[in-house]
Amino acid sequence: MRSRFRRWPLRARVGVIVTALCAGAIAVVALTWLASGADPVAIVTAELVGLCVVALVTTALVRRELRPLEQAAAMADSIAAGDLARRLPEAVTDPTTEVGRLAEALNRMVDQIQAALTARERSESRMRQFVADASHELRTPLQSLRGYAELHQRGALPDMAAVDEAMARVLSEVHRMTRLVEALLMLARFDEEYEEDTADLEPVDLSRIVDESCRDALAAEPGRPLEKHIEPGASVLGDEAQLRGLLANLLGNVRMHTPATARCVVALSTSGDEVTLLVQDEGPGVPSDAVAHVFDRFYRADKSRSRASGGSGLGLSIVAAIAEVHHARVELDSTPGKGTRVYVVFPVLREQASAHA
């Protein structure tokens, strides 16, 4: 009998228990009246009326109190069916009651599940696109290598000069694939550090890194006019090697996409809680329809020129990935025919912010 009772719905069990307790109380009152010599018919009538009232009140109270649990059960069924958009209404999530706290916890749990699934879907979509793009980028140099190998195998290279030229092209394509694979590995590492927040960041003198990177750029291209406006002592929480890579990619982008005589300006300044790095050039600029995509991986505004110069289309993507790891933001502003400005805005080091306050 006990096991059957447990299989009843919770509403029925609570109703039976409350009704039984009330009936017992009424029976005690009736016995007291009988002992005092009251009319038995009146006692029975009063007891029946009392039981009916108790049953009605109990049913109403039980239904009202258990309605949130029924809604929670219906929500759980919807979640099991794949509907993660459903939530319990705010009226149910009363933190002063046990049922309300349960409903609030259930809503939070569904929010976390939905966020995790959304992040997974976004990551899978990005990975599929990334693999497709990487496969496309590797296909071109591999086809070139295959072509030169087949020419040599068929004896189609007439003399040693032709063989030397073919080997030079093979070596060039190998270097191109090496740079591409290294960039892919770098991006994968940055993605992992950003997702898992495992980057090893420490206080870094960004002013020194920017100054040394500008000197390296001048050594690589002595004829380019390069202006520096570097605020001394600007420090951030970062990884020095990654920050040098960020500067190298920004300055390399200027070298690759602007004439050798085009002026380049590098500025570093602190304002409030931010340290802003600016790299500006006077090149041809970026078309307005391409500005929104320049940080996308493998994107090229001028595909033919980028391939001819050996670009992988990952330079600004690496800049954006390094900025993410450093909790910084990257902005690009370009005017076709006049030049491009890239801003990297870092959170200032707390000690430095306190000194400026």
C-alpha positions in Angstrom: 0.0 0.0 0.0 2.9 2.3 0.9 4.6 1.8 -2.5 1.3 2.5 -4.3 0.8 5.7 -2.4 4.3 6.9 -3.4 3.4 6.4 -7.0 0.5 8.9 -6.7 1.1 12.4 -8.0 2.6 14.8 -5.4 -0.5 17.0 -5.5 -2.8 14.0 -4.5 -0.4 12.8 -1.8 -0.2 16.2 -0.2 -4.0 16.6 -0.5 -4.7 13.2 1.2 -2.3 14.0 4.0 -3.7 17.4 4.7 -7.3 16.2 4.5 -6.5 13.3 6.8 -5.0 15.6 9.4 -7.9 18.0 9.2 -10.4 15.1 9.4 -8.6 13.9 12.5 -8.8 17.3 14.1 -12.5 17.5 13.3 -13.0 14.0 14.8 -11.3 15.1 18.0 -13.6 18.2 18.2 -16.7 15.9 17.5 -15.7 13.5 20.3 -15.3 16.5 22.7 -18.8 17.7 21.8 -20.2 14.1 22.3 -18.6 13.9 25.7 -20.2 17.2 26.6 -23.7 15.9 25.7 -24.3 17.8 22.4 -26.8 16.6 19.7 -25.2 13.8 17.6 -27.0 14.8 14.5 -25.7 18.3 14.7 -22.3 17.0 15.4 -22.3 14.7 12.3 -23.7 17.5 10.1 -21.1 20.0 11.3 -18.3 17.4 10.7 -19.4 16.7 7.2 -19.6 20.3 6.3 -16.2 20.9 7.9 -14.7 18.0 5.9 -16.1 19.4 2.6 -14.8 22.9 3.4 -11.4 21.4 4.3 -11.3 19.3 1.1 -12.1 22.4 -1.1 -9.6 24.6 0.6 -6.9 22.0 0.6 -7.4 21.3 -3.1 -7.1 25.0 -3.9 -4.1 25.5 -1.8 -2.3 22.4 -3.1 -2.9 23.4 -6.7 -1.6 26.9 -6.1 1.5 25.8 -4.3 2.4 23.0 -6.7 1.8 24.9 -9.9 5.5 26.1 -10.1 6.6 22.4 -9.8 4.3 21.5 -12.6 5.7 24.3 -14.7 9.2 23.2 -13.9 8.3 19.6 -14.9 6.8 20.9 -18.2 10.0 22.9 -18.8 12.2 19.9 -18.1 10.2 17.9 -20.7 10.7 20.8 -23.2 14.4 20.8 -22.6 14.6 17.1 -23.1 12.8 17.6 -26.4 15.5 20.2 -27.4 13.7 23.4 -26.7 16.3 25.5 -24.8 14.5 28.8 -25.3 11.8 28.1 -22.7 12.2 29.7 -19.2 10.1 29.7 -16.0 8.3 33.1 -15.6 9.7 35.6 -13.1 6.6 35.2 -10.9 7.6 31.6 -10.2 11.2 32.3 -9.3 10.6 33.7 -5.8 13.9 33.5 -3.9 12.0 33.4 -0.5 10.5 30.0 -1.2 12.1 26.6 -1.8 10.2 26.1 -5.0 11.2 29.6 -6.2 14.8 28.9 -5.6 14.5 25.6 -7.5 12.9 27.4 -10.4 15.6 30.1 -10.4 18.4 27.5 -10.3 16.7 25.6 -13.2 16.6 28.8 -15.3 20.3 29.5 -14.6 21.1 25.9 -15.5 19.3 26.2 -18.9 21.1 29.5 -19.6 24.4 27.9 -19.0 23.5 24.9 -21.2 22.4 27.2 -24.0 25.5 29.3 -23.8 27.7 26.3 -23.9 25.9 24.8 -26.9 26.0 28.2 -28.7 29.7 28.5 -28.0 30.3 24.9 -29.3 28.3 25.5 -32.4 30.2 28.8 -33.1 33.5 27.0 -32.5 32.6 24.1 -34.8 31.5 26.5 -37.5 34.7 28.6 -37.2 36.8 25.4 -37.3 35.0 24.1 -40.4 35.5 27.4 -42.2 39.1 27.6 -41.0 39.9 24.0 -42.3 38.3 24.8 -45.6 40.2 28.0 -46.0 43.5 26.4 -45.0 42.9 23.5 -47.4 42.3 26.0 -50.2 45.5 28.0 -49.3 47.7 24.9 -49.2 46.3 23.5 -52.5 47.9 26.2 -54.6 51.5 25.7 -53.5 51.0 21.9 -53.5 49.8 22.0 -57.1 52.8 24.1 -58.0 55.2 21.6 -56.4 53.5 18.8 -58.2 53.7 20.6 -61.5 57.5 21.2 -61.3 58.1 17.6 -60.1 56.1 16.2 -63.1 58.0 18.5 -65.5 61.3 17.2 -64.1 60.1 13.6 -64.2 59.1 13.8 -67.9 62.4 15.5 -68.8 60.6 18.6 -69.9 63.3 20.9 -68.4 65.8 21.3 -71.2 68.9 22.3 -69.4 70.4 23.0 -65.9 69.3 26.6 -66.1 65.6 25.5 -66.3 66.2 23.0 -63.6 67.7 25.7 -61.3 64.8 28.0 -62.0 62.3 25.2 -61.2 64.1 24.4 -58.0 64.0 28.0 -57.0 60.3 28.1 -57.5 59.9 24.9 -55.5 61.9 26.4 -52.7 59.8 29.5 -52.8 56.6 27.5 -52.5 58.0 25.4 -49.7 58.9 28.6 -47.8 55.4 29.9 -48.4 53.8 26.7 -47.0 56.1 26.8 -44.0 55.0 30.4 -43.2 51.4 29.4 -43.7 51.7 26.4 -41.4 53.6 28.4 -38.8 50.9 31.0 -38.9 48.1 28.4 -38.5 49.9 26.8 -35.5 50.3 30.3 -34.0 46.6 31.1 -34.4 45.6 27.7 -33.0 47.7 28.4 -29.9 46.2 31.9 -29.5 42.7 30.5 -29.8 43.4 28.0 -27.1 44.9 30.6 -24.8 42.0 32.9 -25.3 39.3 30.2 -24.8 41.0 28.7 -21.7 42.5 32.0 -20.4 45.9 30.3 -20.0 48.1 33.0 -21.4 51.2 33.8 -19.3 51.0 37.6 -19.1 53.3 39.8 -17.0 54.1 43.5 -16.8 55.7 44.6 -20.1 57.3 47.9 -21.1 55.3 48.4 -24.3 57.2 51.6 -25.1 60.5 49.7 -25.4 58.9 47.0 -27.6 57.4 49.6 -30.0 60.7 51.5 -30.2 62.7 48.4 -30.9 60.2 47.1 -33.5 60.4 50.5 -35.3 64.2 50.1 -35.4 63.8 46.6 -36.9 61.4 48.0 -39.5 63.9 50.7 -40.5 66.7 48.2 -40.8 64.5 46.0 -43.1 63.5 49.0 -45.2 65.9 51.9 -44.7 64.4 54.1 -47.4 60.9 54.3 -45.9 60.0 57.5 -43.9 59.0 56.3 -40.5 57.9 58.7 -37.7 57.8 57.6 -34.0 55.7 59.3 -31.3 56.2 57.0 -28.3 55.2 57.9 -24.8 57.9 56.6 -22.5 57.0 54.2 -19.7 53.7 52.9 -21.2 53.3 49.4 -19.7 50.7 46.7 -20.2 50.1 43.2 -18.9 51.3 41.0 -21.8 53.5 38.5 -23.4 56.6 40.2 -24.9 57.1 37.7 -27.7 53.5 38.0 -28.8 53.5 41.8 -28.6 56.6 41.8 -30.8 54.8 39.6 -33.2 51.8 42.0 -33.2 54.1 44.9 -34.1 56.0 42.8 -36.7 52.7 41.9 -38.5 51.4 45.5 -38.4 54.7 47.0 -39.8 55.1 44.1 -42.2 51.6 44.8 -43.5 52.7 48.4 -44.2 55.8 47.2 -46.0 53.9 44.7 -48.1 50.9 46.8 -49.1 52.3 50.3 -49.5 55.0 51.9 -51.8 58.5 52.0 -50.3 58.4 55.8 -50.2 55.1 56.0 -48.4 55.3 57.5 -44.9 54.5 55.4 -41.9 53.6 56.8 -38.4 53.8 54.7 -35.2 52.4 56.3 -32.1 52.0 55.0 -28.5 50.1 57.0 -25.9 48.3 56.6 -22.6 44.9 58.1 -21.8 43.0 57.2 -18.7 42.8 53.4 -18.3 43.9 52.7 -21.9 47.2 52.4 -23.8 46.7 53.1 -27.5 49.0 51.9 -30.2 48.6 53.5 -33.7 50.2 52.3 -36.9 49.3 54.6 -39.8 50.4 54.5 -43.4 49.9 56.6 -46.5 49.3 53.8 -48.9 46.4 53.1 -51.2 44.0 52.3 -48.3 41.4 49.5 -48.0 38.2 49.5 -50.0 35.2 50.5 -47.9 33.5 47.1 -48.5 36.6 45.2 -47.3 37.1 47.1 -44.0 34.7 44.8 -42.1 36.6 41.7 -43.3 40.3 42.6 -42.9 40.6 40.7 -39.7 39.0 37.6 -41.1 41.4 34.7 -41.6 42.7 34.3 -45.1 40.9 37.4 -46.3 42.7 39.5 -48.9 41.3 42.8 -50.2 43.6 42.5 -53.2 44.0 38.7 -53.8 46.4 38.9 -56.8 48.8 41.3 -55.1 48.8 39.4 -51.8 49.6 36.1 -53.5 52.3 37.6 -55.7 54.0 39.1 -52.6 53.8 35.8 -50.7 51.1 37.0 -48.2 49.0 34.4 -46.5 46.1 36.6 -45.6 46.7 35.9 -41.9 48.7 39.0 -40.8 45.8 41.0 -39.4 44.1 37.9 -38.1 47.2 37.2 -36.0 47.1 40.8 -34.8 43.5 40.4 -33.8 44.2 37.1 -32.1 47.1 38.5 -30.1 44.9 41.5 -29.1 42.2 39.1 -27.8 44.7 37.2 -25.7 45.8 40.6 -24.2 42.1 41.7 -23.6 42.7 44.5 -26.1 40.6 45.6 -29.0 41.7 46.4 -32.6 40.1 49.0 -34.8 40.9 49.9 -38.5 40.1 53.1 -40.2 40.9 53.5 -43.9 40.4 56.0 -46.6 41.0 54.7 -50.2 43.8 56.6 -51.8 44.9 58.2 -48.5 46.0 55.5 -46.2 45.1 53.2 -43.3 45.1 53.6 -39.5 45.2 50.6 -37.2 44.5 51.1 -33.5 45.3 48.5 -30.8 43.8 49.6 -27.5 45.2 47.8 -24.4 44.0 48.1 -20.8 46.7 50.0 -18.9 48.7 48.3 -16.2 47.1 49.0 -12.8 50.2 50.3 -11.2 50.6 52.7 -14.1 47.0 53.8 -13.8 47.5 54.5 -10.1 50.5 56.6 -10.8 48.6 58.7 -13.4 45.7 59.2 -10.9 
